[in-house]
Amino acid sequence: MSIEPALLSILACPEDKGPLHWIADESILYNVRTRRAYRVVDGIPVMLVGESTVLDETEHSRLTARIATEGIKPTF
């Protein structure tokens, strides 16, 4: 499921207020600075810090590499 482009362009991390990266095939918005992944359920981002997942080094490295390799742009 996708996120509306207008919504995606304004989404920010609720913790540090910085941009996120939309990893569409994994249905997550990822913050590389805090290593937090926010789920997207039925096209609706769950933007609650308490509901996010902090990723370990392996997952962080995997997603950071995908972002770089695939040219995934930040939300703003």
Residue pairs with C-beta under 8 A, 6 or more apart in sequence:
1 27
1 40
1 42
1 43
2 24
2 43
3 11
3 22
3 40
3 43
3 45
4 43
7 45
8 22
8 75
9 75
9 76
10 75
10 76
11 20
11 29
11 45
11 47
11 75
11 76
12 18
12 19
12 20
12 75
12 76
13 19
13 20
13 31
13 33
13 34
13 36
13 38
14 47
14 48
14 49
15 31
15 34
15 36
15 49
15 52
16 31
16 33
16 34
18 31
18 33
19 74
19 75
19 76
20 29
20 30
20 31
20 38
20 74
20 75
21 29
21 30
21 31
21 32
21 63
21 67
21 72
21 73
21 74
21 75
22 28
22 29
22 72
22 75
23 29
23 30
23 63
23 66
23 67
23 72
27 39
27 40
27 41
28 37
28 38
28 39
28 40
29 37
29 38
29 40
29 45
29 47
29 75
30 36
30 37
30 38
30 55
30 63
30 67
31 37
31 38
32 60
32 63
32 64
32 67
34 54
35 54
35 55
35 60
36 49
36 52
36 53
36 54
36 55
37 52
37 53
37 55
37 63
38 45
38 46
38 47
38 51
38 52
39 45
39 46
39 51
39 52
39 53
40 46
46 52
55 63
66 72
